[in-house]
């Protein structure tokens, strides 16, 4: 039964993205050893042509907070969408892409940073949704170097 106070679900195929996903991921960075983390992604309906996006990670060993980002997925026609994100580390990202009901490919339109932020100059994101499993792969560039693999995770949709 639907919650009477919940906003209407977005149109297909975007309705498949709505939910809370939890799981684990692994990170790579050339100068550092690989690392593992716990993650939660929440994508919410608003009743308008955009979805809310909230992501947070924690250290797998001690549970301390690691990373967070918040933003919106703006829905377009024929599966087109835009992702707007901001991170407390001083990075802001704008992406454009498409979602066909399974694969969400996002390419950077702009990556901006505050004066004290790390020199991130590019980010690429790809999500694959198979049933209740959300997998993603993130590539990042720093100091105008080429994009390199950085994060990948497998998350599962959970209630609540």
C-alpha positions in Angstrom: 0.0 0.0 0.0 1.4 3.4 -1.0 2.1 6.1 1.7 -0.6 8.8 1.3 2.0 11.5 2.2 4.6 10.2 -0.3 5.0 12.3 -3.5 3.9 10.6 -6.7 6.5 8.3 -8.3 8.3 9.7 -11.3 7.5 8.4 -14.8 9.2 5.3 -16.2 12.0 4.5 -16.4 13.1 6.9 -13.6 10.7 5.3 -11.1 13.1 2.3 -11.0 15.8 4.5 -9.4 13.8 5.5 -6.3 14.9 3.7 -3.2 17.5 3.2 -0.5 20.5 1.1 -1.5 23.2 -0.2 0.9 26.3 -2.2 0.4 30.1 -2.2 0.1 32.6 -0.7 -2.3 36.2 -0.6 -3.0 38.4 2.3 -3.9 41.6 2.6 -5.9 44.1 5.5 -6.1 47.5 5.2 -7.7 49.3 6.7 -4.7 47.4 4.8 -2.0 46.6 1.1 -1.2 43.1 -0.1 -2.2 40.5 0.4 0.4 37.0 -0.8 1.3 34.0 1.1 2.6 30.3 0.7 3.5 27.9 2.9 1.5 24.3 4.1 1.4 22.6 5.8 -1.5 19.1 7.3 -1.2 17.2 8.4 -4.3 13.8 10.0 -3.5 10.7 11.1 -5.4 9.7 14.8 -5.1 6.5 14.9 -7.2 8.4 17.3 -9.5 10.6 16.4 -12.5 13.6 15.7 -10.4 14.8 13.2 -7.8 16.8 13.8 -4.6 20.1 12.1 -4.3 22.1 11.5 -1.1 25.2 9.3 -0.7 27.4 8.6 2.3 30.2 6.2 3.0 31.8 4.9 6.2 35.1 3.2 6.9 34.5 -0.6 6.9 36.9 -1.2 9.8 35.9 1.4 12.4 32.6 2.9 11.1 33.9 6.5 10.9 32.4 8.7 8.2 34.4 8.9 5.0 32.6 10.7 2.2 29.2 12.3 1.4 27.5 14.1 -1.4 24.0 15.4 -2.0 22.1 16.7 -5.1 19.4 16.2 -7.6 18.7 14.1 -10.7 16.8 16.3 -13.1 14.6 14.3 -15.4 14.3 14.9 -19.1 12.5 13.3 -22.0 13.5 10.0 -23.7 15.6 9.0 -20.7 17.7 12.1 -20.6 18.8 13.4 -17.2 21.2 15.7 -15.4 22.9 15.1 -12.1 23.9 18.0 -9.9 26.0 17.2 -6.9 27.9 19.0 -4.1 30.3 17.6 -1.6 31.4 19.0 1.8 35.0 18.6 0.5 34.5 21.6 -1.7 33.7 19.8 -5.0 30.6 20.5 -7.2 29.7 18.4 -10.2 27.2 18.8 -13.1 26.7 15.8 -15.3 24.5 15.0 -18.3 23.5 11.6 -19.4 20.8 9.1 -20.0 19.0 6.2 -18.2 17.3 3.4 -20.2 15.8 1.7 -17.2 19.0 -0.3 -16.5 22.2 1.8 -17.4 22.7 5.3 -16.2 25.7 6.9 -18.0 26.8 10.3 -16.8 29.4 12.6 -18.4 30.7 15.7 -16.8 29.5 19.1 -18.0 31.4 21.0 -15.2 33.5 20.2 -12.2 34.1 23.1 -9.8 36.0 23.4 -6.6 36.6 25.8 -3.7 40.1 27.2 -3.3 40.9 24.6 -0.5 39.5 21.5 -2.3 41.6 18.8 -3.9 42.4 19.4 -7.6 39.7 17.3 -9.0 39.3 18.2 -12.7 37.0 15.5 -14.0 34.6 12.8 -12.9 32.7 10.2 -14.8 29.9 8.0 -13.3 28.2 4.9 -14.6 25.4 3.1 -12.7 23.8 -0.2 -13.6 20.5 -1.2 -12.0 19.5 -4.9 -12.3 16.4 -5.5 -10.3 17.2 -4.4 -6.7 21.0 -4.4 -7.2 22.7 -1.1 -8.0 26.3 -1.2 -9.2 28.4 1.8 -10.0 31.8 2.7 -11.3 33.4 6.1 -10.8 36.4 7.5 -12.6 38.2 10.6 -11.5 40.9 13.0 -12.8 43.1 15.3 -10.8 45.4 18.0 -11.9 44.1 17.7 -15.5 45.5 14.1 -15.8 43.4 11.5 -17.7 40.4 9.9 -15.9 41.4 6.8 -13.8 39.4 4.2 -12.0 38.6 5.3 -8.5 35.5 3.7 -6.9 33.2 0.7 -7.6 30.4 -0.7 -5.4 27.5 -3.1 -5.3 24.5 -1.9 -3.4 21.2 -3.6 -2.7 17.8 -2.0 -2.4 16.4 -2.2 1.2 13.1 -1.2 2.8 12.9 2.3 4.3 
